[in-house]
Amino acid sequence: MNKRSPFATFMLYATASLWAFVCLFPLYWLVTTSFKPPLAVSRVPTYFPYLAAQERPTPVVNNIFFTPTLDHWNFLFDEQRDITLRHLRNSVIAAVFSTIGATVIGAMAGYGLSRFRYYWNRMNWKNDNIAYWIISQRFLPPATIIVPFVMIYGALGWTDTHWGLILAYTSFNIPFAVWIMRDFFNSLPIDLEESARVDGATRWQTFFRIVLPLATPGLVTVALFSFVFSWNEYLFSLMLTSFDAITMPVYIAGQNNTRGVEWWYIAALTMVMIAPVMFIGLFLQRYIARGLVAGALKG
C-alpha cells in the first residue's frame, strides 16, 4: 500500500481547510450579522464580536470588531412575536404534512414498481418506463406550471390556504420519493417477504411489518429531502398565498420597508429558518448516506 508523501498530505489538508472555509464563512457571516448593530452592517464590514465594558461601551474598532446586540432578536420575538410565529407555523404545517404525504405515497408506489410487474400494451410501457415518466415530472421548472396552479386554485377557493400549499408541495415531492424508494426496495432481498407470505402473512402485513422496518434509511432520506424542498420553496408560496398561509421564505424576502433592506432582521429570520433543517440533517446524516447509496450497492 502506497503512503502519501508529506507534501501530498499537506496539500490535501490545505485544500480541505480552504474548502471548509469557503463553505462555512457565509454561515458565520449570517450568524454574526444577526447580532451586529445596524451601523456595523451598513457602513463598514466588521468580522469579530467584541464585548466592550459596560461603563465604556465601544462601537466598531478598527473596522474589524463590533459590539453584539440582541435588539434584532428582541424585536422579532417580542414586538413582532405573533407575526414571526405565524409565518413560522405556516412553514411547519406545509412542510410537515407534505413530507408525510409524499413519503407515504412514494413508499407505496416505489414498492409497487419494485415488486410487481406492470405492462401497458398500447405504449409498450413497463416498470422502468413508468419510473422514468414519474421522475420526469421534476424536469420542468416550476415557473412553467405556476399559472395553471393559480387559475385552478382560484376557481376551487384554495388560494391562501394550508391545504393548498400541502397539496402543491406533495405533488412536487412525490416523483423524487417514488424514485428513491423504488431503488431502495430493489436493493432489499425478497426472501424475507416470501417467507412471511408462506407463513400466512398478507401482502399488507408483509409491507408494514417486514419491508418498511428494513427501509427505514430510505424513508428517512425521502422524508428529509421532501421536508427541505417544502421548507425552502418560494415561488408557489409567493403565488398561492396572500396573508394567512405565507411561509418563511416569502416573509424573509419581504423584509423591505421605507428605510431600505434591513439585513440584520433578515439574518436573524434566516437563522430561525435554517436552524431546524441543520439540526435534523446532522441528527439523521447516517440514515441519509445509507438511503442514497442503497440502489447503487445492489449486486
C-alpha positions in Angstrom: 0.0 0.0 0.0 1.5 3.3 -1.1 1.7 6.0 1.5 1.2 9.7 0.6 4.2 11.9 0.8 4.2 14.7 3.5 3.7 17.3 0.8 0.7 15.5 -0.7 -0.8 15.2 2.8 -0.2 18.9 3.5 -1.9 19.8 0.2 -4.8 17.6 0.9 -5.5 19.1 4.3 -4.8 22.6 3.0 -7.4 22.1 0.2 -9.9 20.6 2.6 -9.4 23.5 5.0 -9.8 26.1 2.3 -13.0 24.4 1.0 -14.4 24.2 4.6 -13.6 28.0 5.0 -15.4 28.8 1.7 -18.5 26.7 2.8 -18.7 27.9 6.4 -17.8 31.6 6.1 -21.2 32.6 4.7 -22.8 30.8 7.6 -20.5 32.6 10.1 -21.3 35.9 8.4 -25.0 35.2 8.7 -24.7 34.4 12.4 -22.7 37.5 13.2 -24.9 39.8 11.1 -27.9 38.8 13.2 -26.1 40.2 16.2 -24.5 43.3 14.6 -25.7 46.9 15.2 -27.1 48.5 12.1 -24.1 50.8 11.7 -21.7 47.8 11.8 -23.7 46.3 8.8 -24.3 49.2 6.6 -21.2 51.4 7.0 -18.1 49.2 7.2 -17.5 45.5 7.1 -16.9 44.0 10.6 -15.9 40.5 11.4 -15.5 39.6 15.0 -17.7 40.3 18.1 -16.1 42.5 20.8 -17.7 42.6 24.2 -17.0 46.1 25.5 -17.1 47.1 29.1 -20.5 48.4 30.2 -19.1 51.6 31.7 -17.2 52.3 28.5 -19.1 50.9 25.5 -17.0 50.6 22.4 -18.6 50.7 18.9 -16.7 49.5 15.9 -13.0 49.1 16.5 -10.6 49.4 13.5 -13.4 48.3 11.1 -12.8 44.7 12.4 -14.7 44.3 15.7 -18.3 45.0 16.6 -20.3 45.1 19.8 -23.0 42.4 19.6 -26.6 43.2 20.4 -29.8 41.3 20.9 -32.1 44.2 19.7 -33.0 42.4 16.4 -33.9 39.2 18.1 -36.0 41.0 20.8 -37.8 42.9 18.1 -38.7 39.8 16.1 -39.7 37.7 19.1 -41.1 40.4 21.4 -42.6 43.3 19.4 -43.5 41.2 16.3 -43.7 37.8 18.1 -47.2 37.0 16.7 -46.2 37.8 13.1 -43.0 35.9 13.2 -44.5 32.8 14.8 -47.5 32.9 12.4 -45.2 32.6 9.3 -43.0 30.0 11.1 -46.1 28.0 11.9 -47.2 28.2 8.3 -43.9 26.8 7.1 -44.0 24.0 9.6 -47.5 22.9 8.7 -46.9 23.0 4.9 -43.5 21.2 5.2 -44.5 18.5 7.7 -47.8 17.4 6.2 -46.5 17.5 2.6 -43.5 15.4 3.8 -45.8 12.8 5.3 -48.0 12.7 2.2 -45.0 12.4 -0.2 -43.3 9.7 2.0 -46.4 7.6 2.3 -47.3 7.7 -1.4 -43.7 7.4 -2.5 -43.2 4.3 -0.4 -46.3 2.6 -1.7 -45.7 3.5 -5.3 -42.0 2.6 -5.1 -42.8 -0.8 -3.5 -45.3 -1.5 -6.3 -42.8 -0.6 -9.0 -40.2 -2.8 -7.3 -42.3 -5.9 -6.6 -45.0 -6.0 -9.2 -44.7 -6.1 -13.0 -46.8 -3.6 -15.0 -47.3 -3.5 -18.7 -49.2 -1.0 -20.8 -49.6 -2.7 -24.2 -50.7 0.5 -26.1 -47.4 2.3 -25.4 -45.3 -0.7 -24.6 -44.5 0.7 -21.2 -43.1 -1.4 -18.4 -41.9 -0.6 -14.8 -38.8 1.2 -15.9 -40.7 3.4 -18.3 -43.3 4.3 -15.7 -40.5 5.1 -13.2 -38.7 7.4 -15.7 -42.0 9.1 -16.6 -42.7 9.8 -12.9 -39.2 11.3 -12.3 -39.5 13.3 -15.5 -42.2 15.4 -13.8 -39.4 17.1 -11.9 -37.6 18.1 -15.1 -39.9 21.0 -15.8 -39.1 24.3 -13.9 -41.9 25.2 -11.5 -42.4 28.6 -13.3 -43.8 26.8 -16.4 -46.8 25.5 -14.5 -47.4 28.2 -11.9 -50.1 29.9 -14.0 -52.4 26.8 -14.2 -52.0 26.3 -10.5 -53.0 29.9 -9.8 -56.1 29.6 -12.0 -57.2 26.2 -10.6 -56.6 27.3 -7.0 -58.6 30.4 -7.6 -61.5 28.5 -9.1 -61.5 26.0 -6.2 -61.0 28.6 -3.5 -57.7 27.0 -2.3 -55.7 30.2 -2.6 -54.0 31.3 0.7 -54.8 28.0 2.5 -52.6 25.5 4.2 -54.2 22.6 2.4 -53.5 24.2 -1.0 -49.8 24.5 -0.2 -49.7 21.0 1.2 -51.2 19.6 -2.0 -48.8 21.5 -4.2 -45.7 20.6 -2.3 -46.8 17.0 -2.0 -47.3 16.7 -5.8 -43.8 18.0 -6.4 -42.1 15.7 -3.9 -43.8 12.5 -5.0 -41.6 11.9 -8.1 -38.4 12.1 -6.0 -39.9 9.9 -3.3 -41.0 7.2 -5.7 -37.7 7.2 -7.5 -35.6 6.9 -4.3 -37.9 4.3 -2.6 -38.1 2.2 -5.8 -34.3 1.9 -5.9 -34.2 1.2 -2.2 -36.8 -1.6 -2.4 -34.9 -3.1 -5.3 -31.8 -3.4 -3.0 -33.7 -5.4 -0.4 -33.8 -9.2 -0.6 -37.2 -10.6 -1.4 -36.6 -13.8 0.5 -37.9 -12.4 3.8 -41.1 -11.3 2.1 -41.6 -14.7 0.5 -41.0 -16.4 3.9 -43.6 -14.2 5.5 -46.1 -14.9 2.8 -45.5 -18.7 3.2 -46.3 -18.3 6.9 -49.6 -16.8 6.1 -48.9 -13.0 6.2 -50.9 -10.9 3.8 -49.3 -8.5 1.3 -50.1 -5.5 3.6 -48.8 -7.3 6.7 -45.6 -8.1 4.8 -45.2 -4.5 3.7 -45.8 -2.9 7.1 -44.0 -5.5 9.3 -41.2 -6.7 7.1 -40.4 -4.2 4.4 -40.9 -0.8 6.0 -38.7 -1.5 9.0 -35.9 -2.6 6.6 -36.5 0.5 4.5 -36.0 3.0 7.4 -32.9 4.6 5.8 -34.7 5.2 2.6 -37.8 6.5 4.3 -35.7 8.9 6.4 -33.8 10.1 3.3 -37.1 10.7 1.4 -38.7 12.5 4.3 -35.7 14.8 4.9 -35.3 15.8 1.3 -39.1 16.3 0.9 -39.0 18.4 4.1 -36.1 20.6 2.8 -37.8 21.1 -0.6 -41.0 22.2 1.0 -39.4 24.2 3.7 -37.3 26.3 1.2 -39.9 26.5 -1.5 -40.6 30.2 -2.5 -42.3 30.5 -5.9 -45.5 28.6 -5.1 -45.8 30.1 -1.7 -45.5 33.6 -3.3 -48.1 33.0 -5.9 -50.6 30.8 -4.0 -50.7 32.8 -0.7 -51.5 36.3 0.2 -51.7 36.6 4.0 -52.9 33.7 6.2 -50.6 31.0 4.7 -47.5 32.9 3.9 -44.4 30.9 4.7 -41.0 32.0 6.0 -39.2 32.3 2.6 -41.8 34.8 1.4 -41.8 36.6 4.7 -38.0 36.9 4.6 -38.0 38.2 1.0 -40.5 40.9 2.0 -38.3 42.4 4.7 -38.0 45.7 2.9 -39.5 49.0 4.0 -39.1 52.7 3.5 -35.7 52.6 5.3 -34.4 50.0 2.8 -33.3 46.4 3.3 -32.6 45.7 7.0 -30.1 43.0 6.7 -29.9 42.4 10.5 -33.5 41.4 10.6 -33.1 39.2 7.5 -30.1 37.5 9.0 -32.0 36.7 12.3 -35.0 35.3 10.4 -32.8 33.3 8.2 -31.1 31.8 11.2 -34.5 30.8 12.6 -35.4 29.2 9.2 -32.2 27.2 8.6 -31.7 26.0 12.2 -34.3 23.2 12.1 -33.0 21.8 8.8 -29.4 21.9 10.0 -30.2 20.0 13.3 -32.4 17.4 11.5 -29.7 16.8 8.9 -26.9 16.4 11.5 -29.1 14.1 13.6 -30.1 11.9 10.6 -27.0 12.0 8.5 -26.2 8.3 8.9 -29.6 7.3 7.5 -29.3 9.8 4.6 -26.0 8.2 3.5 -27.4 4.7 3.6 -30.6 5.7 1.8 -28.8 7.5 -1.1 -26.3 4.7 -1.9 -28.7 1.8 -1.4 -29.7 1.5 -5.0 -26.0 1.7 -6.1 -25.0 -1.1 -3.8 -27.3 -3.7 -5.3 -25.4 -6.6 -6.8 
